[in-house]
């Protein structure tokens, strides 16, 4: 915030109201004084078209007629009642979603940001599925500045929203590029400089970051000749001739975790990391929600730093590398690599998480047994190429993480702006 704006705020005069002090030229009004609640309707009698239909969860489908035309703020009547939506133009809302109209002395975009700050669940009128009544909404008291100030506030917050949306789009693009790069590098369809594939399709980190990497059919004779890489057929499909296929159990020792008895408090509350599925949030795990004591360690299989951790019960395929010595629960299989790089195995598991889910089956509680997991096959190049591949993908991860941190910072700034 600029110094002039700070000084202006400091000089602002306030008045006391039933909901606390507010600037002298602001007003307290009931929502019913500035808007009318519209009820959504069933759309099943309509045919397919171009008009969006919204429910409490967002866009549902498109139809050939509209219920309302113009800017509006929507809020749930039943179910998800605490997620406001802003829409412009022709729309249809289902009967679980209210829309608003007939606005009086209120900027509609400002109203949307105002709705974001209301604790809607505190107005729930049902004991089962959350519900809002139109009367409850109309009776809510809000603080409104003059219309010109409403517009200025809404414009400032909209600018931040546009920035957040642009960053989200950029992050999604970077993730798609990374996924394409994994598909090529982790299968050998494209090779990095110096690894037998530099004649016509050399890749380096800077190129990969800019290029989504459209995958070619790299396994016909002409393409092999042009690329300078020959492939061989294996049980997991074609891979470069100088790669090999390894079982996870051959890459490293597979260790299944365990849980110390919880009825003995002496096992818990120490400083040794004990990892469960809720601790997976990114490439590395250095902090955990729960810790065990020296006594608790006796019931666990202790893992060294850089163990590759994979969930094999219920939440199949979550994957991370332990940054510290740790223990895990029985939901997790750890791989202590013998020679191959943990980072390379981590990215292979990331790429093949869908295959792991298929392997686990469609049972009520999906599970991959230890022997099944040990028998999972991974294509493996030389250590030098593993390192090169891991470095490229790690650089991409670092770029995505930096963007996510920046987006989180802007989101925090937006929340502070709304509070101010």
C-alpha positions in Angstrom: 0.0 0.0 0.0 1.4 3.5 -0.9 2.3 6.0 1.8 -0.4 8.4 0.7 -3.1 5.8 1.0 -1.8 4.9 4.5 -2.0 8.5 5.6 -5.5 8.8 4.2 -6.5 5.7 6.2 -5.0 7.1 9.3 -6.9 10.4 8.9 -10.2 8.6 8.2 -12.9 9.4 10.8 -15.0 6.5 12.1 -18.4 6.2 13.6 -19.7 3.5 15.9 -22.5 1.2 14.6 -24.2 -2.0 15.7 -21.5 -4.0 14.1 -18.5 -1.9 15.2 -16.7 1.2 14.0 -16.8 2.0 10.3 -15.8 5.0 8.2 -18.2 8.0 8.6 -19.3 7.8 5.0 -19.9 4.1 5.0 -23.3 2.5 5.8 -24.6 -0.7 7.4 -27.3 -2.3 5.3 -29.2 -5.6 5.1 -28.4 -7.6 2.0 -32.2 -7.6 1.3 -32.0 -3.8 0.9 -29.5 -3.9 -2.0 -30.5 -7.1 -3.9 -33.2 -9.6 -4.6 -32.7 -13.4 -4.3 -33.6 -15.5 -7.4 -34.3 -19.2 -7.2 -32.7 -21.6 -9.6 -34.8 -24.1 -11.6 -34.5 -27.6 -13.1 -33.1 -27.5 -16.7 -34.0 -31.1 -17.7 -36.8 -29.9 -20.1 -34.3 -27.8 -22.1 -32.2 -29.0 -25.0 -28.5 -28.7 -25.6 -27.2 -25.2 -26.4 -24.6 -22.6 -25.5 -26.0 -21.2 -22.3 -24.0 -22.4 -19.2 -25.8 -24.1 -16.4 -24.3 -23.7 -12.9 -24.8 -25.6 -9.7 -23.1 -25.2 -6.3 -20.0 -27.0 -7.7 -19.7 -24.7 -10.8 -20.4 -25.4 -14.5 -22.6 -28.4 -15.1 -23.6 -28.3 -18.8 -25.0 -26.1 -21.6 -28.6 -25.5 -22.6 -30.6 -23.5 -25.1 -32.3 -21.0 -22.7 -31.4 -18.7 -19.9 -32.8 -17.9 -16.5 -30.9 -14.7 -16.0 -29.0 -12.3 -18.2 -26.5 -9.9 -16.7 -23.9 -9.8 -13.9 -24.8 -11.7 -10.8 -23.5 -13.3 -7.6 -24.6 -16.8 -6.8 -24.6 -18.7 -3.5 -25.7 -22.2 -2.7 -29.2 -22.9 -1.4 -28.4 -26.5 -0.5 -25.3 -28.6 -0.2 -22.2 -26.4 -0.9 -23.5 -23.1 0.6 -20.2 -21.4 1.3 -18.7 -20.9 -2.2 -19.9 -17.7 -3.9 -19.8 -17.5 -7.7 -19.6 -14.4 -10.0 -21.1 -14.7 -13.5 -21.8 -12.3 -16.4 -24.2 -12.8 -19.3 -26.9 -15.4 -19.9 -26.9 -18.2 -17.4 -29.1 -20.9 -15.9 -28.8 -22.0 -12.3 -30.2 -25.2 -10.8 -32.5 -25.3 -7.9 -29.8 -25.7 -5.3 -28.1 -22.4 -6.4 -29.5 -18.9 -5.8 -28.7 -16.0 -8.1 -29.1 -12.3 -7.3 -30.5 -9.4 -9.2 -32.3 -6.0 -8.9 -29.2 -4.4 -7.3 -29.6 -1.0 -5.6 -26.5 1.2 -4.9 -24.1 -1.7 -4.9 -21.4 -2.7 -7.3 -22.0 -6.3 -8.3 -18.3 -7.3 -8.3 -17.8 -5.6 -4.9 -20.8 -7.6 -3.7 -19.0 -10.8 -4.9 -15.9 -10.0 -2.8 -18.2 -9.1 0.1 -19.8 -12.6 -0.2 -16.4 -14.2 -0.1 -15.9 -12.8 3.5 -19.3 -13.9 4.9 -19.2 -17.0 7.1 -22.1 -18.7 5.2 -22.0 -21.9 7.3 -23.0 -19.9 10.4 -26.3 -19.2 8.7 -27.0 -22.9 8.0 -30.6 -23.7 8.7 -30.5 -27.6 8.5 -29.2 -30.4 10.7 -28.4 -32.6 7.7 -27.4 -31.2 4.3 -26.3 -27.6 4.8 -29.0 -25.2 3.6 -29.5 -21.4 3.3 -32.9 -19.7 3.2 -33.5 -16.5 1.1 -34.6 -14.8 4.3 -31.4 -15.6 6.1 -29.4 -14.1 3.3 -31.5 -11.0 3.1 -31.2 -10.4 6.9 -27.4 -10.4 6.8 -25.9 -7.0 7.7 -23.0 -5.8 5.6 -20.9 -2.6 5.5 -21.0 -0.7 2.3 -18.8 2.3 1.2 -20.1 4.8 -1.3 -20.6 3.3 -4.8 -17.5 4.9 -6.3 -15.3 3.4 -3.5 -17.0 0.0 -4.0 -16.0 0.2 -7.7 -12.4 1.1 -6.8 -12.1 -1.7 -4.3 -13.6 -4.2 -6.7 -11.3 -3.1 -9.5 -8.2 -3.5 -7.2 -9.2 -7.0 -6.1 -10.1 -8.0 -9.7 -6.6 -7.0 -10.8 -5.1 -9.4 -8.3 -7.6 -12.1 -9.4 -6.5 -11.7 -13.0 -2.8 -12.0 -11.9 -3.7 -15.2 -9.9 -5.5 -16.6 -12.9 -2.6 -15.9 -15.2 -0.2 -17.6 -12.8 -2.5 -20.6 -12.4 -2.6 -20.9 -16.2 1.2 -20.7 -16.4 1.7 -23.3 -13.7 -0.6 -25.7 -15.5 1.3 -25.1 -18.7 4.6 -25.8 -16.9 3.2 -29.0 -15.4 2.0 -30.2 -18.9 5.5 -29.5 -20.3 7.1 -31.5 -17.5 4.7 -34.4 -18.0 5.6 -34.4 -21.7 9.3 -34.3 -20.9 8.9 -37.2 -18.5 7.1 -39.2 -21.1 10.0 -38.7 -23.5 13.1 -38.9 -21.2 11.9 -41.7 -18.9 11.2 -44.0 -21.8 14.2 -43.1 -23.9 12.2 -41.7 -26.8 14.4 -38.6 -26.6 17.9 -38.5 -25.2 19.9 -35.7 -23.6 23.1 -34.5 -25.1 25.9 -37.0 -24.9 23.6 -40.1 -24.6 23.5 -41.6 -28.2 20.7 -39.4 -29.4 22.3 -36.1 -30.4 22.2 -36.2 -34.2 18.8 -34.6 -34.7 16.9 -34.4 -31.5 19.3 -33.1 -28.8 17.5 -31.8 -25.7 18.7 -29.7 -22.9 17.0 -28.3 -19.9 16.5 -24.9 -21.4 14.9 -26.3 -24.6 12.7 -28.7 -22.6 11.3 -25.9 -20.5 10.2 -24.1 -23.6 9.0 -27.0 -25.7 6.0 -29.2 -24.7 7.8 -32.0 -26.4 5.3 -33.6 -28.9 6.0 -37.3 -28.8 6.9 -39.0 -32.1 6.6 -42.7 -32.9 10.3 -43.3 -32.2 10.4 -47.0 -32.8 10.3 -47.5 -36.6 13.6 -48.2 -38.4 13.8 -44.9 -40.3 13.3 -42.8 -37.1 15.9 -44.9 -35.3 18.4 -44.4 -38.1 17.7 -40.6 -38.2 17.9 -40.3 -34.4 21.0 -42.4 -33.9 19.4 -44.5 -31.3 18.3 -48.2 -31.6 15.6 -49.7 -29.6 15.0 -53.2 -28.3 11.7 -54.8 -27.4 11.3 -55.7 -23.7 8.5 -56.9 -21.4 7.6 -53.2 -20.8 7.8 -52.2 -24.4 10.6 -50.7 -26.6 13.5 -49.1 -24.8 17.0 -47.9 -26.0 19.4 -50.8 -26.6 21.8 -49.5 -24.0 19.1 -49.4 -21.3 18.1 -52.3 -19.2 14.9 -53.4 -17.4 15.1 -53.8 -13.6 12.7 -54.9 -10.9 12.1 -52.4 -8.2 13.4 -55.1 -5.8 16.7 -55.2 -7.8 17.0 -51.4 -7.7 16.9 -51.4 -3.9 15.8 -53.1 -0.7 12.0 -52.8 -0.3 11.0 -52.2 3.3 7.3 -52.0 4.5 6.6 -49.7 7.5 4.9 -50.4 10.8 3.1 -48.5 13.6 4.2 -48.5 17.2 1.4 -49.3 19.7 -0.6 -46.2 20.2 -1.9 -47.3 23.6 1.6 -46.6 25.0 2.3 -42.8 25.1 6.0 -43.6 25.6 6.2 -44.5 21.9 5.0 -41.1 20.6 6.0 -37.5 20.8 9.8 -37.8 20.2 11.8 -36.1 17.5 12.2 -39.0 15.0 10.1 -38.6 11.8 7.3 -41.1 11.3 5.7 -40.8 7.9 2.1 -41.6 6.8 0.2 -40.7 3.7 -0.8 -37.3 5.0 2.9 -36.2 5.0 3.2 -36.5 1.2 3.3 -33.0 -0.3 6.0 -32.6 -2.9 9.2 -34.3 -3.9 10.8 -34.4 -0.5 9.6 -35.1 3.1 11.6 -33.4 5.8 8.9 -32.7 8.3 6.1 -35.0 9.6 2.9 -34.5 11.5 3.8 -37.3 13.9 7.1 -38.3 15.6 8.2 -41.3 17.6 10.6 -41.7 20.5 13.5 -44.0 21.0 11.1 -46.5 22.5 8.8 -46.2 19.5 11.7 -46.9 17.1 11.9 -50.5 18.5 8.6 -51.3 16.7 9.7 -49.8 13.4 12.0 -50.6 10.5 14.3 -47.6 10.3 15.0 -46.0 7.0 18.0 -44.0 5.9 18.0 -40.5 4.3 17.1 -40.6 0.5 14.8 -43.6 0.8 12.1 -43.5 -1.9 8.7 -43.8 -0.3 5.6 -45.1 -2.1 2.1 -45.5 -0.8 0.8 -49.0 -1.7 -2.4 -49.2 0.4 -5.6 -47.0 -0.2 -3.9 -43.9 -1.6 -1.9 -45.7 -4.2 1.2 -44.2 -5.8 1.9 -41.2 -3.6 5.7 -40.8 -3.9 8.4 -38.8 -2.2 12.1 -39.0 -1.0 12.9 -38.9 2.7 15.2 -36.0 3.4 16.0 -37.4 6.9 16.2 -40.8 8.5 12.7 -41.9 9.3 10.2 -44.7 9.8 6.8 -45.1 8.1 3.5 -46.7 8.6 2.5 -50.0 7.0 0.7 -48.2 4.1 4.1 -47.3 2.7 6.8 -49.3 0.9 10.3 -47.7 1.0 13.0 -48.4 -1.5 16.6 -48.1 -0.2 18.5 -47.8 -3.5 21.7 -49.9 -3.9 23.3 -48.2 -6.8 20.7 -46.4 -8.9 19.7 -42.8 -8.1 16.7 -42.2 -5.7 15.8 -39.1 -7.8 15.6 -41.2 -11.0 13.4 -43.9 -9.3 11.2 -41.1 -7.8 10.5 -39.7 -11.3 9.9 -43.2 -12.7 7.3 -43.9 -10.0 5.7 -40.5 -10.6 5.4 -41.3 -14.3 4.1 -44.8 -13.7 1.6 -43.9 -10.8 -1.3 -44.8 -13.1 0.1 -48.3 -13.7 0.5 -48.8 -9.9 -3.2 -47.9 -9.5 -4.2 -50.5 -12.1 -1.9 -53.0 -10.4 -3.7 -52.4 -7.1 -7.1 -53.3 -8.6 -10.6 -52.0 -8.0 -11.1 -53.4 -4.5 -12.7 -51.5 -1.6 -9.2 -50.9 -0.2 -6.7 -50.9 -3.1 -3.5 -52.6 -2.2 -0.2 -53.6 -3.8 1.6 -56.3 -1.8 5.3 -56.1 -1.1 6.2 -58.8 -3.6 4.0 -57.2 -6.3 5.8 -53.9 -5.7 9.2 -55.5 -5.8 8.3 -57.1 -9.2 7.3 -53.7 -10.8 9.6 -53.2 -13.8 11.5 -50.0 -14.5 13.6 -49.0 -17.5 17.0 -48.0 -16.3 19.8 -46.1 -18.2 23.4 -45.6 -17.0 24.0 -43.7 -13.7 25.2 -40.7 -15.8 22.1 -40.6 -17.8 19.9 -41.1 -14.7 21.6 -38.1 -13.2 21.1 -36.0 -16.3 17.4 -36.9 -16.5 16.9 -36.2 -12.8 18.6 -32.8 -13.1 16.4 -31.7 -15.9 13.2 -32.8 -14.2 14.4 -31.3 -10.8 15.0 -28.0 -12.6 11.4 -28.1 -13.8 10.1 -28.9 -10.4 12.0 -26.0 -8.9 10.5 -23.6 -11.5 7.0 -24.9 -10.8 7.5 -24.6 -7.0 8.8 -21.1 -7.3 5.7 -20.1 -9.3 3.4 -21.8 -6.8 5.2 -19.9 -3.9 4.7 -16.7 -5.8 1.0 -17.5 -6.4 0.6 -18.2 -2.7 2.2 -14.9 -1.8 -0.2 -13.0 -4.1 -3.2 -15.0 -2.7 -2.0 -13.9 0.8 -1.8 -10.3 -0.4 -5.3 -10.5 -1.8 -6.7 -11.8 1.5 -4.9 -8.9 3.4 -6.4 -6.4 0.9 -9.9 -7.8 1.5 -9.4 -7.6 5.2 -8.1 -4.0 5.0 
